[in-house]
Amino acid sequence: MRDSRRLPRRGRSVLPWSCENMERRLAAIVCADVAGYSRMMGSDEAGTHAAFKAHRAAIHPIILNHGGRVVKNTGDGFLLEFPSIVGATEAAIAMQTLMAERNHHLPADRAMQFRLGIHMGDVIADEDEVFGDDVNIAVRLEAVASPGGFAISAKAFREASKHLTVPLVDAGNHRFKNIKDPIGVFTWTPEGAPALAPEFREASALSQQYRTAIVGVLPFANLSDAQDEYFSDGLTEDLIHALSLQSFYRVLSRNSTFAFKGKNTSTRLIAREIDATYLIQGSVRRAGAKIRVTAELIAPETGEQLWTGRYDRDIGDLFAMQDEITTNLSAAIATEIVRAEASAPARLSPDVTAWDRFLKGLSHYYRLTKEDSAAAVDLFREAIRLDPKLSIAHAYLATIQIQSIQFGWVKGTREMWAEAMDLAETSVRLDPRSSFAFSILSWVHAMEGHYEAAMDAARRAVALNPYDNGARGVLGICHFVIGEHREAIELFSMAAQRDNSDPRYQWAALNAFSHYLLRQYDATLSWAREQLYINPNHMQALAIRAAALAQLGRNDEAGEAARVLMSNYPTLNVDRHLRNFHWKKPEHLAHYREGLLKAGVPLGKLTLVQSDVKRAAES
């Protein structure tokens, strides 16, 4: 990857236009690009670009977990900044290990391997960018790294070596263009990583109540020999089963859609004949021991493509591979169907139904503002009034009640928490096969400090739908509240890696809290930053950021973070804030309390009154 494509030509010979808002700081820099990217683009431009974006999204949680941030993305690489060289090196090892796992399933000509260069030193920070000689050294080091590995400067290696658990090779001194002195280089390349365990599957069927969208899965086309027909048909059947475990829509049976197998019929005509709101179609191509699966979700009446995906895998354990593809397909498609239904225009009908009110409420819920939240609450209540048996409306109303408290939009009262619990229990009673209903019940129990009940409900949710990433994330919440933060981080990161766009779940904020309680404050700041990208006024993200900065001793920044928090939530104080936290271990609550007080968040109402009196006396 050439410098001109990746970084401005900055360094000793070029100075920025202005010295305002610039600072110098010590940082660890990681530079990455894709080996053989031009060749891959030449053979499949669209596929290569899509694969690169998917890989980049998969490793993003690793960057955040180690306290890093993305300085910039380019067509075939990215530049990262970390506050410590240990975090940067550990992140590089984790990223390349994950990439080895992902590439294990791909054909050799489609395997995408990153080369990483790692260095530490004094950088110049101008707004969100960093530059200087030490950034340029990281760029040069990336060029000598092996595909799938990294090259690290001797200076950085000396600082990180006592914390590393993998052996590095001394590659000697190298002279680099525009770098005055030779640079000592150490290199590392992974030997490989264990395959991921297949997801647990359990056959079940949900009630067909209250699902108005109708989804048809057309037989996946077999683009290989006739003897491979069994795999494309089996994948189609597994996807029908996985999607049917959702309680939001109705999925047509195999008999309804396989009648069109091999027929050249337009999707619009098929949809009209089987009364489908959405159609899923795809293809399977086999080449030796490799399989490629493509799929798309379409709205047949308009022909709009709502989602598309492609999966390249090594056959290996055939059933495990088929399970993995099914899991990824169903998770992506289910989320897109809910989003499409929420944004669909209202039906022109004189009769207002409970489902109409629910969908209207859902459209407001997806906007994630205080005003839209209040509107969604009113619409969900109206839906329940029109049909008290609408389970999903009870579940969403419970969800939005909890989130409104956590976001600081409403004051949490015992009455609100009691109502949320009642709504969640009612949702489960009305639809006892709904993974989402059990997830929300688990969440309410966890927030109330009912640890065993929360864990039981979360495990039931996962058993009901092993393909539901949200249920696995809620299981992470159960581990979080009882103090098992490493297990929680693993589940939160998995959920964020696969899908971080569902507003029902706030994986970034949860990750920030878990890292804080493990005293990994840099990672806390990275995850808090990620949450604030989505919602700049997220109360808990603002609070944990202030606490983490205070624990790092960055007092000025912590004070400013506390001022931002208080300007958004002027009635907030530590006592009131912690009233809604029911963590099992008192020392964890005490540690969070300590960080907030260090940052300057007022203790309670009495503290505010005394401060006002003191200021009045001094004036």
C-alpha positions as CSV (number, residue, x, y, z in Angstrom):
1,M,0.0,0.0,0.0
2,R,1.6,3.2,-1.1
3,D,1.9,6.2,1.3
4,S,0.0,8.5,-1.0
5,R,-3.0,6.3,-0.8
6,R,-3.0,5.9,2.8
7,L,-1.5,8.9,4.6
8,P,-0.8,12.6,3.7
9,R,2.9,13.2,3.0
10,R,3.6,14.6,6.4
11,G,6.8,14.4,8.5
12,R,9.9,16.5,8.9
13,S,9.6,18.2,5.5
14,V,6.0,19.3,5.7
15,L,4.3,21.3,8.4
16,P,0.6,21.7,9.1
17,W,-1.0,25.1,8.1
18,S,-1.7,26.0,11.6
19,C,-0.3,25.1,15.0
20,E,-3.7,25.8,16.8
21,N,-5.4,22.8,18.4
22,M,-2.4,20.6,18.0
23,E,-0.7,18.6,20.8
24,R,2.2,16.2,21.1
25,R,1.7,12.9,22.9
26,L,3.2,9.5,23.3
27,A,1.3,6.9,21.4
28,A,1.5,3.4,19.9
29,I,0.7,3.3,16.2
30,V,-0.5,0.3,14.1
31,C,-0.6,0.6,10.3
32,A,-2.3,-2.1,8.3
33,D,-3.0,-3.0,4.6
34,V,-4.1,-6.0,2.7
35,A,-1.5,-8.1,1.0
36,G,-2.2,-8.6,-2.8
37,Y,-5.2,-6.2,-2.6
38,S,-4.7,-4.9,-6.2
39,R,-4.7,-8.4,-7.6
40,M,-7.9,-9.3,-5.7
41,M,-9.6,-6.1,-6.9
42,G,-8.6,-6.9,-10.4
43,S,-10.4,-10.3,-10.3
44,D,-13.5,-9.3,-8.2
45,E,-13.8,-5.6,-7.4
46,A,-17.2,-5.7,-5.6
47,G,-16.5,-8.9,-3.8
48,T,-13.1,-7.8,-2.6
49,H,-14.4,-4.5,-1.3
50,A,-17.3,-6.2,0.6
51,A,-15.0,-8.8,2.1
52,F,-12.6,-6.1,3.3
53,K,-15.4,-4.2,5.0
54,A,-16.6,-7.4,6.7
55,H,-13.2,-8.3,8.0
56,R,-12.6,-4.7,9.2
57,A,-16.0,-4.8,11.1
58,A,-15.1,-8.2,12.7
59,I,-11.8,-6.9,14.2
60,H,-13.2,-3.6,15.3
61,P,-14.3,-4.9,18.8
62,I,-10.7,-6.1,19.3
63,I,-9.4,-2.6,18.7
64,L,-11.8,-1.2,21.2
65,N,-11.2,-3.9,23.8
66,H,-7.5,-2.9,23.8
67,G,-8.2,0.8,24.2
68,G,-7.5,1.7,20.6
69,R,-9.2,4.0,18.1
70,V,-9.3,4.1,14.3
71,V,-7.5,7.2,13.1
72,K,-8.5,6.7,9.5
73,N,-9.8,4.0,7.1
74,T,-8.6,3.7,3.5
75,G,-9.5,1.6,0.5
76,D,-7.1,-1.2,1.5
77,G,-6.1,-0.5,5.1
78,F,-6.4,1.6,8.2
79,L,-4.3,3.5,10.8
80,L,-4.8,2.9,14.5
81,E,-3.7,4.7,17.7
82,F,-3.3,3.0,21.1
83,P,-2.4,4.6,24.4
84,S,0.0,1.8,25.2
85,I,2.4,-0.4,23.2
86,V,1.3,-3.4,25.1
87,G,-2.3,-2.9,24.2
88,A,-1.3,-2.3,20.5
89,T,0.7,-5.5,20.3
90,E,-1.9,-7.6,22.1
91,A,-4.5,-6.2,19.7
92,A,-2.4,-7.0,16.7
93,I,-2.0,-10.6,17.8
94,A,-5.7,-11.0,18.5
95,M,-6.6,-9.4,15.1
96,Q,-4.3,-11.6,13.1
97,T,-5.4,-14.7,15.1
98,L,-9.0,-13.9,14.2
99,M,-8.1,-13.3,10.6
100,A,-6.4,-16.7,10.4
101,E,-9.6,-18.3,11.7
102,R,-11.7,-16.4,9.1
103,N,-9.3,-17.2,6.2
104,H,-9.3,-20.9,7.1
105,H,-12.8,-21.2,5.6
106,L,-11.9,-19.3,2.3
107,P,-10.5,-20.4,-1.0
108,A,-6.8,-19.7,-1.3
109,D,-7.3,-17.0,-3.9
110,R,-9.9,-15.2,-1.7
111,A,-8.1,-15.3,1.6
112,M,-7.5,-11.8,2.8
113,Q,-4.4,-11.2,4.9
114,F,-3.4,-8.1,6.7
115,R,0.2,-6.9,7.2
116,L,0.7,-4.8,10.3
117,G,3.4,-2.3,11.3
118,I,3.7,-1.3,14.9
119,H,5.8,1.5,16.4
120,M,5.6,3.9,19.4
121,G,6.8,7.4,19.9
122,D,6.0,11.1,19.9
123,V,3.1,12.0,17.5
124,I,1.5,15.2,16.6
125,A,-2.3,15.2,17.1
126,D,-4.3,17.6,15.0
127,E,-8.1,17.1,15.6
128,D,-8.7,13.4,14.9
129,E,-5.5,12.8,12.9
130,V,-2.0,11.9,14.0
131,F,1.2,12.4,12.1
132,G,5.0,12.7,12.4
133,D,8.1,10.6,11.9
134,D,6.9,7.9,14.3
135,V,3.7,7.4,12.3
136,N,5.8,7.2,9.1
137,I,8.0,4.5,10.8
138,A,4.9,2.4,11.4
139,V,3.9,2.8,7.8
140,R,7.4,1.6,6.7
141,L,7.3,-1.4,9.1
142,E,4.0,-2.6,7.6
143,A,5.7,-3.0,4.3
144,V,8.2,-5.5,5.7
145,A,5.6,-7.5,7.7
146,S,4.7,-11.0,6.5
147,P,1.1,-11.4,5.3
148,G,-1.0,-12.5,8.3
149,G,1.7,-11.2,10.7
150,F,3.3,-8.0,11.9
151,A,6.6,-6.2,12.1
152,I,7.4,-4.2,15.3
153,S,10.2,-1.8,15.9
154,A,12.9,-2.8,18.3
155,K,12.1,0.2,20.5
156,A,8.5,-0.8,20.8
157,F,9.4,-4.5,21.2
158,R,11.6,-3.7,24.2
159,E,8.7,-2.0,25.9
160,A,6.2,-4.7,25.2
161,S,8.3,-7.9,25.3
162,K,7.9,-8.7,29.0
163,H,4.1,-8.8,28.5
164,L,4.0,-10.9,25.3
165,T,3.1,-14.6,25.3
166,V,4.2,-15.3,21.7
167,P,7.8,-15.6,20.4
168,L,9.0,-12.9,17.9
169,V,11.9,-13.2,15.5
170,D,14.7,-10.7,15.3
171,A,14.8,-9.5,11.7
172,G,17.8,-7.2,12.2
173,N,18.2,-3.6,11.2
174,H,16.4,-2.1,8.2
175,R,16.9,1.3,6.5
176,F,13.6,2.9,5.3
177,K,13.0,5.7,2.8
178,N,13.0,9.2,4.4
179,I,13.9,7.7,7.8
180,K,17.4,8.9,8.9
181,D,18.5,6.1,11.3
182,P,18.2,2.3,10.7
183,I,15.3,0.7,12.6
184,G,15.6,-2.6,14.4
185,V,12.8,-4.9,13.4
186,F,11.1,-7.9,15.1
187,T,8.4,-10.0,13.3
188,W,5.6,-12.4,14.2
189,T,3.3,-14.6,12.1
190,P,0.6,-16.9,13.7
191,E,0.8,-20.6,13.2
192,G,-3.0,-20.7,13.1
193,A,-6.0,-20.7,15.4
194,P,-8.6,-23.4,16.5
195,A,-11.8,-23.6,14.5
196,L,-14.8,-22.0,16.1
197,A,-17.2,-24.3,17.8
198,P,-20.6,-24.7,16.0
199,E,-23.6,-23.1,17.5
200,F,-26.0,-25.4,19.5
201,R,-29.2,-26.1,17.7
202,E,-32.6,-27.1,19.0
203,A,-35.7,-27.7,16.8
204,S,-38.8,-25.8,17.9
205,A,-41.7,-24.0,16.4
206,L,-43.3,-20.8,17.6
207,S,-46.9,-19.7,17.7
208,Q,-48.0,-18.0,14.6
209,Q,-49.9,-15.2,16.5
210,Y,-49.3,-11.6,15.7
211,R,-47.0,-11.9,12.8
212,T,-48.2,-10.0,9.8
213,A,-45.1,-9.9,7.6
214,I,-44.8,-13.0,5.5
215,V,-41.4,-14.3,4.5
216,G,-40.7,-16.8,1.7
217,V,-37.4,-18.5,1.4
218,L,-36.9,-19.6,-2.3
219,P,-34.9,-22.7,-2.9
220,F,-31.2,-21.7,-3.2
221,A,-29.9,-22.3,-6.7
222,N,-27.3,-25.0,-7.0
223,L,-24.6,-23.7,-9.4
224,S,-22.5,-26.9,-9.1
225,D,-23.0,-30.5,-10.1
226,A,-26.4,-32.2,-9.6
227,Q,-24.8,-34.3,-6.8
228,D,-24.5,-31.1,-4.7
229,E,-28.2,-30.4,-4.8
230,Y,-28.7,-31.9,-1.3
231,F,-26.6,-29.1,0.2
232,S,-28.4,-26.2,-1.4
233,D,-31.8,-27.7,-0.5
234,G,-30.6,-28.5,3.1
235,L,-29.3,-24.9,3.6
236,T,-32.7,-23.6,2.4
237,E,-34.5,-25.8,4.8
238,D,-32.2,-24.8,7.7
239,L,-32.7,-21.1,7.0
240,I,-36.5,-21.6,6.9
241,H,-36.3,-23.2,10.3
242,A,-33.9,-20.5,11.8
243,L,-36.1,-17.6,10.6
244,S,-39.3,-19.3,11.9
245,L,-37.9,-19.1,15.5
246,Q,-38.4,-15.3,15.4
247,S,-41.7,-14.1,16.8
248,F,-42.0,-11.0,14.6
249,Y,-43.2,-12.5,11.2
250,R,-44.5,-15.6,9.6
251,V,-42.2,-17.8,7.5
252,L,-43.8,-19.9,4.7
253,S,-43.2,-23.6,4.8
254,R,-40.9,-25.5,2.5
255,N,-43.9,-26.8,0.4
256,S,-45.0,-23.2,-0.4
257,T,-41.7,-22.1,-1.9
258,F,-40.1,-25.3,-3.3
259,A,-43.0,-25.5,-5.8
260,F,-41.1,-22.8,-7.7
261,K,-37.8,-24.6,-7.8
262,G,-36.3,-24.6,-11.3
263,K,-39.0,-22.3,-12.7
264,N,-38.1,-19.0,-14.3
265,T,-40.8,-17.0,-12.6
266,S,-40.4,-13.4,-11.5
267,T,-40.2,-12.7,-7.8
268,R,-43.1,-10.3,-8.1
269,L,-45.3,-13.1,-9.5
270,I,-44.1,-15.6,-6.9
271,A,-44.8,-13.1,-4.0
272,R,-48.3,-12.5,-5.3
273,E,-49.0,-16.2,-5.6
274,I,-47.9,-17.1,-2.1
275,D,-48.8,-13.7,-0.5
276,A,-45.2,-13.0,0.6
277,T,-44.1,-9.6,1.9
278,Y,-40.4,-10.4,1.6
279,L,-38.5,-13.0,-0.4
280,I,-35.1,-14.5,0.2
281,Q,-33.2,-16.0,-2.7
282,G,-29.6,-17.2,-3.1
283,S,-27.2,-19.6,-4.7
284,V,-24.6,-22.2,-3.7
285,R,-21.4,-22.9,-5.7
286,R,-18.9,-25.6,-4.9
287,A,-15.4,-25.9,-6.1
288,G,-13.5,-28.8,-4.6
289,A,-13.5,-28.5,-0.9
290,K,-14.8,-24.9,-1.0
291,I,-18.3,-23.6,-1.0
292,R,-19.6,-20.1,-1.7
293,V,-23.1,-19.1,-0.6
294,T,-24.7,-15.8,-1.7
295,A,-28.1,-14.5,-0.5
296,E,-30.3,-11.5,-0.8
297,L,-33.5,-10.2,0.9
298,I,-35.8,-8.3,-1.5
299,A,-39.1,-6.5,-1.3
300,P,-40.7,-8.1,-4.4
301,E,-43.4,-5.5,-5.1
302,T,-40.8,-2.8,-5.6
303,G,-37.8,-5.0,-6.5
304,E,-35.7,-3.2,-3.8
305,Q,-32.8,-5.2,-2.5
306,L,-32.9,-4.7,1.3
307,W,-29.8,-6.8,2.1
308,T,-27.2,-9.0,0.4
309,G,-24.5,-11.2,1.8
310,R,-21.8,-13.7,0.7
311,Y,-20.1,-16.5,2.6
312,D,-17.0,-18.4,1.4
313,R,-16.3,-21.5,3.5
314,D,-14.1,-24.6,3.5
315,I,-16.4,-27.6,3.7
316,G,-14.6,-29.4,6.6
317,D,-17.3,-30.5,9.0
318,L,-20.2,-30.1,6.6
319,F,-22.9,-29.8,9.3
320,A,-20.9,-27.3,11.4
321,M,-20.2,-25.2,8.3
322,Q,-23.9,-25.3,7.3
323,D,-24.9,-24.3,10.8
324,E,-22.4,-21.3,10.8
325,I,-23.8,-20.0,7.5
326,T,-27.4,-20.5,8.7
327,T,-26.6,-18.5,11.9
328,N,-25.0,-15.6,10.0
329,L,-27.8,-15.5,7.4
330,S,-30.7,-15.7,9.8
331,A,-29.2,-13.1,12.2
332,A,-28.6,-10.6,9.4
333,I,-31.9,-11.1,7.6
334,A,-34.1,-11.1,10.8
335,T,-32.7,-7.7,11.8
336,E,-33.3,-6.2,8.3
337,I,-36.9,-7.5,8.2
338,V,-37.7,-5.8,11.5
339,R,-36.0,-2.6,10.3
340,A,-37.9,-2.7,7.0
341,E,-41.2,-3.2,8.7
342,A,-40.6,-0.4,11.2
343,S,-39.9,2.0,8.3
344,A,-42.7,0.9,6.0
345,P,-45.4,3.5,5.2
346,A,-48.6,3.1,7.2
347,R,-51.4,1.1,5.5
348,L,-54.3,3.2,4.1
349,S,-57.1,1.6,6.1
350,P,-60.0,3.1,8.1
351,D,-59.5,0.4,10.8
352,V,-56.6,1.0,13.2
353,T,-55.3,-2.3,14.5
354,A,-53.0,-3.1,17.4
355,W,-50.3,-4.2,14.9
356,D,-50.5,-0.9,13.1
357,R,-50.0,1.0,16.3
358,F,-47.1,-1.3,17.3
359,L,-45.3,-0.8,14.0
360,K,-45.8,3.0,14.2
361,G,-44.3,2.9,17.7
362,L,-41.4,0.8,16.4
363,S,-40.6,3.5,13.8
364,H,-40.3,6.0,16.5
365,Y,-38.2,3.6,18.7
366,Y,-35.6,3.2,16.0
367,R,-34.9,7.0,16.0
368,L,-33.4,6.9,19.5
369,T,-34.3,10.3,20.8
370,K,-36.1,11.3,24.0
371,E,-39.1,12.7,22.1
372,D,-39.4,9.6,19.8
373,S,-39.1,7.4,22.9
374,A,-42.1,9.1,24.5
375,A,-44.1,8.8,21.3
376,A,-43.2,5.1,21.1
377,V,-44.3,4.5,24.6
378,D,-47.8,6.0,23.9
379,L,-48.1,3.9,20.7
380,F,-47.1,0.7,22.4
381,R,-49.6,1.4,25.2
382,E,-52.3,2.0,22.6
383,A,-51.4,-1.3,20.8
384,I,-51.8,-3.2,24.1
385,R,-55.1,-1.4,24.8
386,L,-56.4,-2.5,21.4
387,D,-55.1,-6.1,21.8
388,P,-54.0,-7.0,25.4
389,K,-52.7,-10.3,24.0
390,L,-50.0,-8.7,21.7
391,S,-46.9,-10.2,23.4
392,I,-44.3,-8.3,21.4
393,A,-45.8,-4.9,22.3
394,H,-45.4,-5.8,26.0
395,A,-41.8,-6.8,25.4
396,Y,-40.9,-3.6,23.6
397,L,-42.7,-1.4,26.1
398,A,-40.7,-3.1,28.9
399,T,-37.5,-2.5,26.9
400,I,-38.1,1.2,26.3
401,Q,-39.0,1.7,30.0
402,I,-35.6,0.4,31.1
403,Q,-33.7,2.2,28.4
404,S,-35.4,5.5,29.2
405,I,-34.2,5.2,32.8
406,Q,-30.7,4.2,31.7
407,F,-30.4,7.0,29.2
408,G,-31.5,9.5,31.8
409,W,-34.7,10.5,29.9
410,V,-37.0,9.7,32.8
411,K,-36.6,9.2,36.5
412,G,-36.5,5.6,37.6
413,T,-39.2,4.9,40.2
414,R,-40.3,1.7,41.9
415,E,-43.5,2.0,40.0
416,M,-41.7,2.0,36.6
417,W,-39.5,-1.0,37.5
418,A,-42.5,-2.9,38.8
419,E,-44.4,-2.1,35.5
420,A,-41.4,-3.3,33.4
421,M,-41.3,-6.6,35.3
422,D,-45.0,-7.0,34.9
423,L,-44.8,-6.3,31.1
424,A,-41.9,-8.8,30.7
425,E,-43.7,-11.5,32.6
426,T,-46.9,-10.9,30.6
427,S,-44.9,-11.1,27.3
428,V,-43.5,-14.5,28.3
429,R,-46.9,-15.8,29.4
430,L,-48.5,-14.7,26.1
431,D,-45.8,-16.2,23.9
432,P,-43.8,-18.7,25.9
433,R,-41.8,-19.7,22.8
434,S,-40.4,-16.2,22.2
435,S,-36.7,-15.9,22.7
436,F,-37.0,-12.1,22.7
437,A,-39.7,-12.2,25.5
438,F,-37.4,-14.3,27.7
439,S,-34.4,-12.1,26.9
440,I,-36.3,-9.0,28.2
441,L,-37.5,-10.9,31.3
442,S,-33.9,-11.8,31.9
443,W,-32.8,-8.2,31.5
444,V,-35.3,-6.9,34.0
445,H,-34.4,-9.5,36.5
446,A,-30.7,-8.7,36.1
447,M,-31.3,-5.0,36.5
448,E,-33.3,-5.7,39.7
449,G,-30.6,-7.9,41.2
450,H,-32.5,-11.2,40.8
451,Y,-29.4,-13.1,39.6
452,E,-30.6,-16.7,39.4
453,A,-33.9,-15.7,37.8
454,A,-32.0,-13.6,35.2
455,M,-29.6,-16.4,34.3
456,D,-32.5,-19.0,34.0
457,A,-34.4,-16.7,31.7
458,A,-31.4,-15.9,29.5
459,R,-30.5,-19.6,29.1
460,R,-34.1,-20.3,28.2
461,A,-33.9,-17.5,25.5
462,V,-30.8,-19.0,24.0
463,A,-32.3,-22.5,24.0
464,L,-35.4,-21.3,22.3
465,N,-33.4,-19.6,19.5
466,P,-29.7,-20.5,19.3
467,Y,-29.5,-18.1,16.3
468,D,-30.5,-15.1,18.4
469,N,-27.4,-13.0,19.0
470,G,-29.4,-10.6,21.3
471,A,-30.2,-13.5,23.6
472,R,-26.5,-14.4,23.9
473,G,-25.7,-10.8,24.7
474,V,-28.4,-10.7,27.4
475,L,-26.7,-13.8,28.9
476,G,-23.6,-11.6,29.0
477,I,-25.6,-9.1,31.0
478,C,-26.3,-11.8,33.6
479,H,-22.5,-12.5,33.8
480,F,-21.9,-8.8,34.1
481,V,-24.2,-8.2,37.1
482,I,-22.7,-11.1,39.1
483,G,-19.2,-9.8,38.4
484,E,-18.0,-12.3,35.8
485,H,-16.7,-9.6,33.5
486,R,-14.4,-11.6,31.2
487,E,-17.3,-13.9,30.3
488,A,-19.5,-10.8,29.8
489,I,-17.0,-9.1,27.5
490,E,-16.7,-12.2,25.3
491,L,-20.5,-12.3,24.8
492,F,-20.9,-8.5,24.4
493,S,-18.0,-8.4,21.8
494,M,-19.5,-11.4,19.9
495,A,-22.9,-9.6,19.7
496,A,-21.3,-6.3,18.7
497,Q,-19.1,-8.1,16.1
498,R,-22.1,-9.8,14.4
499,D,-24.6,-6.9,14.7
500,N,-24.3,-3.6,16.6
501,S,-27.2,-1.9,14.8
502,D,-30.1,-3.2,16.9
503,P,-31.3,-0.4,19.2
504,R,-32.7,-2.9,21.7
505,Y,-29.1,-3.6,22.9
506,Q,-26.3,-1.2,24.0
507,W,-23.3,-3.5,23.6
508,A,-20.8,-0.7,23.5
509,A,-21.9,0.8,26.8
510,L,-22.0,-2.6,28.5
511,N,-18.5,-3.3,27.2
512,A,-17.3,0.0,28.6
513,F,-18.6,-0.9,32.1
514,S,-17.1,-4.4,32.1
515,H,-13.7,-3.1,31.1
516,Y,-13.9,-0.4,33.8
517,L,-14.6,-2.9,36.5
518,L,-11.6,-4.9,35.3
519,R,-9.7,-1.6,35.6
520,Q,-9.0,-1.6,31.9
521,Y,-9.7,2.1,31.6
522,D,-8.3,2.7,28.1
523,A,-10.7,0.0,26.7
524,T,-13.5,1.6,28.7
525,L,-12.8,4.9,26.9
526,S,-12.8,3.2,23.5
527,W,-16.1,1.5,24.0
528,A,-17.7,4.7,25.6
529,R,-16.5,6.6,22.5
530,E,-18.2,4.0,20.3
531,Q,-21.5,4.3,22.2
532,L,-21.4,8.1,22.0
533,Y,-20.9,7.9,18.2
534,I,-24.4,6.3,18.2
535,N,-26.0,8.4,20.9
536,P,-23.9,11.5,21.9
537,N,-26.1,12.1,25.0
538,H,-26.1,8.5,26.3
539,M,-26.1,9.1,30.1
540,Q,-24.3,5.9,31.1
541,A,-21.6,6.3,28.4
542,L,-21.0,9.9,29.5
543,A,-20.8,8.8,33.2
544,I,-18.4,5.8,32.7
545,R,-16.2,8.0,30.5
546,A,-15.8,10.6,33.2
547,A,-15.1,7.8,35.8
548,A,-12.5,6.1,33.6
549,L,-10.7,9.4,32.9
550,A,-10.6,10.1,36.6
551,Q,-9.1,6.7,37.4
552,L,-6.4,7.3,34.8
553,G,-5.5,10.5,36.6
554,R,-6.4,12.7,33.6
555,N,-8.1,15.1,35.9
556,D,-8.7,18.0,33.5
557,E,-10.3,15.7,31.0
558,A,-12.3,14.0,33.7
559,G,-13.6,17.3,35.0
560,E,-14.6,18.4,31.5
561,A,-16.4,15.0,31.0
562,A,-18.2,15.5,34.2
563,R,-19.3,19.0,33.1
564,V,-20.6,17.6,29.8
565,L,-22.5,14.9,31.8
566,M,-24.0,17.4,34.2
567,S,-24.9,19.9,31.4
568,N,-27.0,17.1,29.8
569,Y,-28.4,15.8,33.0
570,P,-28.3,18.7,35.5
571,T,-30.3,16.9,38.3
572,L,-27.9,13.9,38.2
573,N,-25.9,13.0,41.4
574,V,-24.0,9.9,42.4
575,D,-26.5,8.7,45.0
576,R,-29.4,9.0,42.6
577,H,-27.5,7.5,39.7
578,L,-26.4,4.4,41.7
579,R,-29.8,3.8,43.0
580,N,-30.7,1.9,39.8
581,F,-27.6,-0.4,40.0
582,H,-27.9,-3.8,41.6
583,W,-24.6,-5.4,41.1
584,K,-23.8,-8.5,43.2
585,K,-20.3,-7.4,44.3
586,P,-20.3,-4.3,46.5
587,E,-16.7,-3.6,45.7
588,H,-17.7,-3.1,42.0
589,L,-20.3,-0.5,42.9
590,A,-17.8,1.2,45.3
591,H,-15.2,1.3,42.5
592,Y,-17.6,3.0,40.1
593,R,-18.8,5.4,42.8
594,E,-15.1,6.3,43.5
595,G,-14.5,7.2,39.8
596,L,-17.6,9.4,39.6
597,L,-16.7,11.3,42.7
598,K,-13.1,11.7,41.5
599,A,-14.4,13.2,38.3
600,G,-16.4,15.8,40.2
601,V,-19.9,14.4,39.9
602,P,-21.8,15.6,42.9
603,L,-22.6,13.1,45.7
604,G,-26.2,14.0,46.3
605,K,-28.7,16.8,46.7
606,L,-27.1,17.8,50.0
607,T,-23.8,18.3,48.3
608,L,-25.3,20.6,45.8
609,V,-27.1,22.7,48.5
610,Q,-23.9,23.0,50.5
611,S,-21.9,24.0,47.5
612,D,-24.4,26.7,46.6
613,V,-24.3,28.0,50.2
614,K,-20.5,28.1,50.2
615,R,-20.4,30.0,47.0
616,A,-22.9,32.5,48.2
617,A,-20.9,33.0,51.4
618,E,-17.7,33.6,49.5
619,S,-19.2,36.0,47.0
